[in-house]
Structures are given as C-alpha cells and as structure tokens.
C-alpha cells in the first residue's frame, strides 16, 4: 500500500493489512503532517515499490522518505549549545612590567611630596600662610611668620616684700632665611578658665634673626594677679 503525504508529497510503502476498512490516522515522518488514511479493500498482489514506510499515529515505525533520508520523528526544535568562551589574549610581559613600574613611580612621588610637606612645613607656612591651619589640624605646630617662641617659662619671685612674676624664653628664627623680628611682644595672664586677667607688652632686643638663630628674652611684672594660672606669649598684631 502506497501512502502520499498531502503536505509534502512524500511517498511511503506500508503494510495494507494494518489499515482497517474505516482507515486510520498517520503522520508524515518528513514534515510531521497528520491525516486520515482510508484502508484498502483487498491486499495488493504486486510487490510494493521500494519506498520508506510511514509512521502511523499509533506509533508504528516509519522508514526514511523516498527522496531524502530523515529521522522517523522530525525535530520540532533545535538545540543550540552556548558559544565557547575564548580566553582573552594576555598583554605581553613587558607591558605588565611597564604598568607596575608606572604605579611604583607614582607612589614614590606621592610619598616624596608627603615627606617634603612635613619636613619643610615651616618654610611652606611662611610662603603660604594659609597652610598653617592645615598643619595645625594635623597636630603640627608651624609659625607663618617664621619667628617663634621656645622654652617659655615663668616663676614668682619676691623683691622688697613684693611679688614679681619673671617670664623668660627664646625667640627663634625657624625659617631658612633671614627674617625681621616683630617689635611688640604681648604677654597675657589668664585664670583657670582661660579668662584673661591682665596683659602687658615689651620689646625684644633684636630686630632681625638669621636662619636658625635665636635670642633670649626676659620680662618682669610686679604684683601679678593672684588668680593667674596660665601664661601666653605672642607677637602683637596691630597693637593688640
């Protein structure tokens, strides 16, 4: 018995004995089309053509189509494998060494700048006075004028039955060049709450100091306030 697919015209040779008179549903192995095929009245006497067998809806095995060879059950979907991941080419060793050397040089430059900023902070503050606030926030003492006070101390003495406060110390040029010495020094006494009780001024005994040079100073105050607990010595600004 010869079956022809109404959809793709592929022909199949099947055993007619498997088809009742009422027929049955078959499916094309090539295109997957299903149709109702009526049975034959009598078996064929002649030998069937050499064509593939059809696949019936009941699950009978089917041969390949006459024109081409296809699987018995056409694939309804195609499985795609994920694309292979290719390793990116690595840069040559010389390029990687150059990158590492560049970063090392950058870090060295940053460290050198940081060390220089700390070591020469006094000179930087003199050239750029606004930087004094930055250094102070880091706990580093600088003097934008370059002239500073060192080793300041005071003690109470008695002269002719009267209390005298003696204040002494050093005036130092902390810069790297000769600097003028401000000519008005202000000494302030304050109580335990840092409230000012009394102040006075005096003049240092030098007008200029060379790099790293220092001079001593001393000033005395008769009858200082008894509540005085703190002493501050600084150069006066605008007569203050």
C-alpha positions as CSV (number, residue, x, y, z in Angstrom):
1,X,0.0,0.0,0.0
2,X,1.4,3.4,-1.1
3,X,0.8,6.5,1.1
4,X,1.4,10.0,-0.1
5,X,1.7,12.9,2.3
6,X,-0.8,15.6,1.3
7,X,1.6,18.3,2.6
8,X,5.0,17.5,1.2
9,X,4.1,14.7,-1.4
10,X,6.5,12.3,0.2
11,X,5.5,8.7,-0.5
12,X,5.7,5.7,1.9
13,X,5.2,2.0,1.5
14,X,3.2,0.4,4.3
15,X,1.5,-2.9,5.1
16,X,-2.1,-2.5,4.0
17,X,-3.1,-5.2,6.4
18,X,-2.6,-2.8,9.3
19,X,-5.3,-0.5,7.9
20,X,-8.9,-1.4,8.6
21,X,-11.6,-0.5,6.1
22,X,-12.5,2.6,8.1
23,X,-8.9,3.8,7.8
24,X,-6.6,5.3,10.5
25,X,-4.6,8.4,11.2
26,X,-1.0,8.6,10.1
27,X,1.8,11.2,10.3
28,X,4.5,12.1,7.8
29,X,7.9,11.3,9.1
30,X,9.4,14.2,7.0
31,X,7.2,17.2,7.6
32,X,5.1,15.9,10.6
33,X,1.7,16.4,8.9
34,X,-1.1,14.1,10.1
35,X,-4.0,12.9,8.0
36,X,-6.7,10.2,7.9
37,X,-5.8,7.4,5.5
38,X,-8.6,5.0,4.4
39,X,-7.9,1.2,4.3
40,X,-7.7,-0.9,1.1
41,X,-10.5,-3.3,0.1
42,X,-8.0,-6.1,-0.7
43,X,-4.3,-6.6,-0.3
44,X,-2.1,-5.7,-3.2
45,X,-0.8,-8.6,-5.3
46,X,2.1,-6.8,-6.7
47,X,5.3,-6.1,-4.8
48,X,5.3,-2.7,-3.3
49,X,7.6,0.0,-4.5
50,X,10.9,0.5,-2.7
51,X,9.8,3.5,-0.6
52,X,10.1,4.3,3.0
53,X,7.4,3.1,5.5
54,X,5.1,5.6,7.1
55,X,4.7,6.3,10.7
56,X,1.1,5.7,11.9
57,X,-0.4,7.7,14.7
58,X,-0.5,4.5,16.8
59,X,3.3,4.5,16.9
60,X,4.4,2.1,14.1
61,X,8.0,2.6,12.9
62,X,8.5,4.5,9.7
63,X,11.2,4.3,7.1
64,X,13.1,7.2,5.6
65,X,11.4,9.2,2.8
66,X,12.0,8.3,-0.8
67,X,13.7,11.5,-1.8
68,X,15.9,12.1,1.3
69,X,16.8,10.3,4.5
70,X,15.2,11.9,7.6
71,X,14.7,10.7,11.1
72,X,11.4,8.9,11.9
73,X,10.2,11.8,14.0
74,X,11.0,15.3,12.7
75,X,12.7,17.5,15.3
76,X,10.4,20.3,16.5
77,X,13.1,22.5,18.0
78,X,16.9,22.9,17.6
79,X,19.2,22.7,20.5
80,X,21.9,25.4,20.5
81,X,25.0,24.9,22.6
82,X,26.3,28.0,24.3
83,X,29.2,29.7,22.4
84,X,32.6,28.7,23.6
85,X,34.3,31.2,25.8
86,X,37.6,32.2,24.4
87,X,40.4,33.3,26.6
88,X,41.3,37.0,26.1
89,X,44.9,37.3,25.0
90,X,47.1,38.5,27.9
91,X,49.2,41.6,27.4
92,X,52.9,40.9,26.9
93,X,55.2,40.7,30.0
94,X,56.9,43.9,29.0
95,X,53.6,45.8,29.1
96,X,52.7,44.5,32.5
97,X,56.1,45.4,33.9
98,X,55.8,48.9,32.5
99,X,52.4,49.3,34.2
100,X,53.7,48.1,37.6
101,X,56.8,50.4,37.2
102,X,54.5,53.3,36.5
103,X,52.4,52.7,39.6
104,X,55.5,52.3,41.7
105,X,56.9,55.6,40.4
106,X,53.6,57.4,41.1
107,X,53.5,56.0,44.7
108,X,57.1,57.1,45.2
109,X,56.4,60.6,44.0
110,X,53.3,60.9,46.3
111,X,55.4,59.7,49.3
112,X,58.2,62.1,48.4
113,X,55.7,65.0,48.3
114,X,54.2,64.0,51.7
115,X,57.6,63.7,53.4
116,X,58.7,67.1,52.0
117,X,55.5,68.7,53.1
118,X,56.2,67.6,56.7
119,X,59.9,68.2,56.7
120,X,59.7,71.7,55.2
121,X,56.3,72.7,56.7
122,X,57.8,75.8,58.4
123,X,59.1,77.2,55.1
124,X,55.8,76.2,53.4
125,X,53.8,78.1,56.0
126,X,56.0,81.2,55.6
127,X,55.5,81.2,51.8
128,X,51.8,80.2,52.0
129,X,50.4,81.3,55.4
130,X,47.0,79.7,54.8
131,X,48.7,76.3,55.1
132,X,49.3,76.9,58.8
133,X,45.7,76.0,59.6
134,X,46.0,72.7,57.7
135,X,49.2,71.7,59.6
136,X,47.6,72.7,62.9
137,X,44.6,70.4,62.2
138,X,47.2,67.6,61.8
139,X,48.7,68.5,65.2
140,X,51.9,70.0,63.7
141,X,53.0,73.3,65.0
142,X,54.0,75.9,62.5
143,X,54.5,79.7,62.5
144,X,53.6,81.5,59.4
145,X,55.9,84.4,60.3
146,X,58.9,82.1,60.8
147,X,59.7,83.7,64.2
148,X,58.6,81.7,67.1
149,X,58.9,81.4,70.9
150,X,60.6,78.5,72.6
151,X,61.4,77.3,76.1
152,X,58.9,79.9,77.7
153,X,58.7,79.6,81.4
154,X,57.8,81.8,84.4
155,X,58.3,81.9,88.1
156,X,57.2,84.1,91.0
157,X,59.9,85.9,93.0
158,X,59.8,88.3,95.9
159,X,61.6,91.7,95.8
160,X,61.4,94.2,98.6
161,X,58.4,92.3,100.0
162,X,56.5,92.4,96.7
163,X,55.7,89.5,94.4
164,X,57.3,89.7,91.0
165,X,56.5,87.4,88.0
166,X,59.6,86.7,85.9
167,X,58.9,85.5,82.3
168,X,61.8,84.2,80.1
169,X,62.4,82.2,77.0
170,X,63.9,82.2,73.5
171,X,62.9,84.0,70.3
172,X,63.9,81.7,67.4
173,X,64.0,82.1,63.6
174,X,62.6,78.7,62.4
175,X,62.9,79.6,58.7
176,X,65.7,79.1,56.2
177,X,66.3,82.8,55.5
178,X,66.9,85.9,57.5
179,X,63.7,87.4,58.9
180,X,62.7,90.6,60.7
181,X,61.7,90.2,64.4
182,X,58.3,91.8,65.3
183,X,59.0,94.6,67.8
184,X,55.9,94.2,70.1
185,X,55.6,91.1,72.2
186,X,52.4,90.6,74.3
187,X,52.3,88.5,77.5
188,X,48.8,87.5,78.8
189,X,47.8,86.1,82.2
190,X,44.6,84.1,82.5
191,X,42.7,82.2,85.2
192,X,41.9,78.5,85.4
193,X,39.0,79.0,83.0
194,X,41.4,80.8,80.5
195,X,39.7,84.2,81.1
196,X,42.2,87.0,80.6
197,X,43.2,88.7,83.8
198,X,46.0,91.0,82.7
199,X,48.4,91.6,79.8
200,X,51.4,93.8,79.1
201,X,53.8,94.3,76.2
202,X,57.6,94.5,75.8
203,X,60.2,94.8,73.0
204,X,62.7,92.1,72.1
205,X,66.4,93.0,72.0
206,X,66.9,92.2,68.3
207,X,65.4,93.4,65.0
208,X,66.4,90.6,62.6
209,X,67.4,87.0,63.0
210,X,69.4,84.7,60.6
211,X,68.3,81.2,59.7
212,X,68.1,79.1,62.9
213,X,69.4,82.0,65.0
214,X,67.8,82.7,68.4
215,X,67.9,85.3,71.2
216,X,66.8,85.2,74.8
217,X,64.2,87.4,76.3
218,X,63.0,88.3,79.8
219,X,60.2,90.4,81.2
220,X,59.0,91.1,84.7
221,X,55.7,92.0,86.2
222,X,55.2,93.4,89.7
223,X,52.1,92.3,91.7
224,X,50.7,89.8,89.2
225,X,47.0,88.7,89.7
226,X,46.8,86.0,92.4
227,X,44.3,84.0,90.3
228,X,46.7,83.8,87.3
229,X,47.2,80.2,86.2
230,X,48.1,80.4,82.5
231,X,50.6,82.5,80.6
232,X,50.6,83.2,76.8
233,X,53.4,85.0,75.0
234,X,52.9,86.0,71.3
235,X,53.7,88.8,68.9
236,X,51.1,91.6,69.0
237,X,49.2,92.4,65.8
238,X,48.0,95.9,65.1
239,X,48.9,97.0,68.6
240,X,46.7,94.3,70.2
